[in-house]
């Protein structure tokens, strides 16, 4: 157990005041508002909501402002605030087939019902700095096509018609809530997906990239990537039926993976899955790749020793708040511990010197 040394209150107060001054910056420049962050730094807001496990764009934007743009610190603020909120019940599972898609692409089928919708993406930009953005009064052009409004079936349903992909078996059991219960291993897929959904994007990306470089059986195609809004429903016991209580923006990715079969499963395509708050497609794709790598045991595959196949390694190191806490605690006073280590090293050096002198005398 680590106990902070008492004292230095005045120094801490001054540090907080200096932090607030640094956060504000040059007073001759207008202060950045929460609506500006919410509307113009939306991808940062989406990441904070996803890894903070709380869908609230305004609070996420406020956390980013308070954290001076440090997204992990903002995620920490959101999670801490989340623990203070009362819980009134659980919503019904969202129906992503009813998503109003702003973006929907498939790398497996060119022509599919509902069409390919490129949507707002960096995929086709030239990665050149646009100095027009530095000019005041910049007005973007509006979108050329509206979001899809009708129900859009998932691409994997077409493969299912031929029996070429594993069935997505429904699970009626209520999953454990990782935000209220600690992670325990072995973890079933629902718990793993929760951990990956709020995992650090950079860590998840690295794990996913490792699978593509050969550190797991994971040659994947993006069966479908879709971004849009879905309604959230909640069952009201007094009414006896569900009502819509709002809508949320999500990114969903389903990967289609080559599978040669095993002792328990026939040759077929298998699935990887990712679902994250907001437009966070890099995270959703990474999540789907890692999800598939972690499924080696249930599919009867051999464990190849790849990091992304090791559930303990992935799940226990994916959470950036836990990692940050343990990393940054070494900044706290460890005076007693260090003095003990210092005395031990001095003793060892004295003993080594004495042995050297004794050997020289002999």
N, C-alpha and C positions, 0 to 999 in steps of 0.2 A: 504494500500500500504506500502510495506517495503522498506526503503531507507538505504543503507549501509552507515555507518559513514565514512567520508573522512579522510584519514590519514593512517599512517602505511605502506606507499608504500615500504619503504626499508625492512620492516619485510616481506611483501608479496613477494618481489623479492627474499629474502633469502629462503623463504619457497619453492618457485618454484625451486630454484637451488638445495635445499636439496632433493626435490622430484625427480629431474632428476638424482641425485647421487644415491638415493635409487633404482630408476628404473634400473639403469645400474648394480648395485650390484658389486660383486667382479671383479675387472679389470683383474685379472689373468685368468678368465674364459671367453671363447669366447662369444661374444654378440649373443643373440638370433635373428635370422633373420626372416623377414616377411614370406619368403617362407617356413621356417621350421614350423612356427606357422600354416600357411595355410594348409600344408600337414600333419602335425603330431598332431595338435590339432584341427582337422576338426570339431569335434562335438561342441566345443566352438565357432568356427567360424560360424557354422550353426546357433547356437542360436543367436549370435549377428546379423546376417543377418535377421533372422526371426523377432526378436523383434525390430530391427532397421528399418524394412521395406525397405531394400535395398539389392539387390542381387549383391554382389561384394566381393568374397572371399579375394582378396588382401587388400581391404580397411578394411574389418572386422578384418583381421589378424593384420594390422597396428594399428587399434584401440585397440585391445587386448594388443599389446606391449606397446602402449602409456599409457594404463590404468593399467599397471602392473598386468594384469590378472583379474582385477575387471570387470566382464562382464557387469554389469549394467552401469558402467561408460563408457565402450566401446560402449554399445548400445546408450548412450547419445551422444557420439561423432559422431556416424554414423548418428543419426537422425539430429543432428545439421548440419552436412555436407550435408545431403540429401536436406535440405531446400535451399541450394545454387545452386542446379543443375537446368538447364533449362529443360523444358518439351516439347518434340517435338510431342507427341501424345499418343494414347493409343493402347496397343496391343490387339489382339483378345483373347477371352477366350482360355486357354490351353486345349488340349484334352488329359486327363490323360489315356484314353483308348489306346493311342498310345505311352504310356510310355515305354522306354527301362528299364525294371525292374532289379535292382540289388537284390531286396528283395521283396517277395510277399507271404504273408501267409494268411490263413483264419482259423478262429476258428469254422466256421459253416459247412464247407464241406471239407472232407478229399481229395476227388478226384475232381479236377476241371480242365477245359481246361487251358493249360499253366503250370499246376502243381504248387506245393508249392516250393518256392525258399527261402531257409533260409537266404542266403546272409550274410553280415557282421553284426553280432549281439552278444551282451553279454548274450543273453538268456540262453545259454547252457554252459557258463563258470562256474568255481567253486568258483569264487571270492577269489582266493588265490593270494597273491602277487607273481609276477613272477620276481625273482631277476635276471633272464637272461637279462631283459630289462635294468638293470643297467650296463651291460657290453657293451663296445664299439664294433662296427662292427656287431651289430645284423641285420640279414637279414631275413625278414619274408618269409614264403612260399607263393607262388602265389595261387590264387583262383583255385578251381577244376572245376568250371563251369562258363561260361560267362553269362553276362546278357541276358535276353530275348530280342529278336529283333523284333518279330512279334507283331501285335496288340493283346492286351490281354483284353478280355471283363471283365467287373466288375461282381463280384459274385452276387450282388443284382439283376442283370438282370435275373438270373435263377429263383429267387423268383417271379420276375415280371411276368414270363410266366404263373404262376398259380394264379396271382392276390393276392398273400399273403402279399405283402408289398405295402405301399403307393406309388403312382406314384411320381416320381421326376419331378414336373412340370417345364417346361422351363420358364425362366423369361427374356423377351426381353428388359425390361427397363434398362437403364443405372444406375447402383448403385451409391449412393453418395460415394465420395472419402473421407474416414476418415482421410487421411493424409493432406487434404486440407480444410476440413470443420470440425468444432467442433462437438463433439458428442451431439446429442439431443435425448430426450426420448419423446414418445415411439420410439424405433428403430426397423426397420424391420430386417429380418433375414440376409440380405446381410451386413448391418452395424454391426450387432452383430458378424457375422463371421469375419469381418475385425478386430474388436476390440479383439476378441479371438486369431486371428492369430498372433497379435503383443503383446499379453498380457504376463505378467511375467509367466514363466514356472512353478515356484513354486506355485504361487497363483492358476493358472489353475489346477495344479495337486491336490492341496488341495480341490478345489471346486469339481473336478471330484471324488475324494475319498469320499467326503461327500455324494455324490449321491449313491455310492455303499454301504455305511453304512446305508442307509435308509432315508436320508434327501431329497428325491424326488422319483418319480416313474421312476426308471431308471435301470432296470435289463438288462444289455446290453451284447451282444456278438460282438466280432470283426468280422464283416462280411468279411472285407478285409483290410489288411494293405499292402501298396505297397510303395517302395522307388525306385526312378530312375530319369532319365532325360527325359524331354519333350521339344519339339521345341516350340519356341515363334515366333508367326507371327504378322505382322503389316500390315495393309492395307495402301497402298500408293495411295493417290488420283490421282496423275498424271498417274499412271499405270492402275488404275481401278481394281486391284486385290491385294491379300495379298502375302507377301514374308516372308521367314524365316529370322529372324534377329539374331538368336542365340538359345541357349538352356539353361535351368536351371534345377537344381536338386531339387526335392520336395519330401515330404512325404505326402501320402494321407491315410486317415482312414475313413472307413464307418462302423458305428455300426448298428446292427440290434437289435431293442428293442421290448420287449414284450408289447403288447397293447391290453387291453380287450375291447376296444371300448368306445364310449361316446355318448352323445346325437346327435352329429354331424358326428361322424366317426364310421365305422364298425370295428369289431375285425380284427386286422391285425398286421403285423410287421411295425414299424416305423423306421425312420432313424435319425442318428446323423452323423455329418460330420466335418472332420478336414483336413485342407490342409496348410502345412507350408514349408518354404524354407529349403532345405538341408535334411540331415538325422536327423530328430528330432521326432522320433516316440512316445516318452513319451508325448511330447507336442501335437502331432496330436491326439492321443487317448484321452487325457484329454479334448482337444478342442471338440471332437465329443460327449463326455459324457455331457459336459456342454451345448453344442448346443442343445442336445435333451432335457435337463432339462428346458431350456428357452422356449421351444416350447409348453409348457403346455396349453397356452391360445388358440393358433390356432388349437390345437387338441381337444379342448373341455374338458380338464381335470380340476380337482379341484386344486386350489392353496393350497398347504399344508404348506406354510410358510417356506419352505426350502430355505437356502441361495442361492443355485444354481438356484432356480427358480425365484429369484428376479433380474430382469434385471438391475434395478438401482444399487443395491448392487454390482453385478458382474462387470458390465461394468465400473462403476465409480471408482472401486478399483483395477482393473486388470492391469492398466498401470504402470509399474515400474518406468518410468521416472517421471510421475506426482507424484507418491507416494514418490519417493526419494526427489524430489524438495521440497515438503511440509514438509517432515520429517526433512531434513537437513537444512531447513531455520532457524530452532530454534537455530542453532549454531551461527547465525549472531548476531551482537549487538542488544540487546533489553533493553538497559540501561534505557531509559526513561520509557518504559512500566513497567519494574521491579520496578523502584523507586516509580511509582504510586501505584503498587500493595503493595509494602512494607509499604508505608504510610497508605494505607487503612487497612492493617492488624494491624498496630500499633494503629490506631484509634479504631478499633473494640475491641482490647485488653484493651485499656483504658476504653472504655465504659463498657465492661464486668466486669472489676475490680471495677469500680464505682458502678455498680448495686449490685455486691456481697457485697461491704462495706455498701451500704445503707440498704440492706436486713438484714445484721448482726446487724446494729445499731437499726433497728426496732424490 
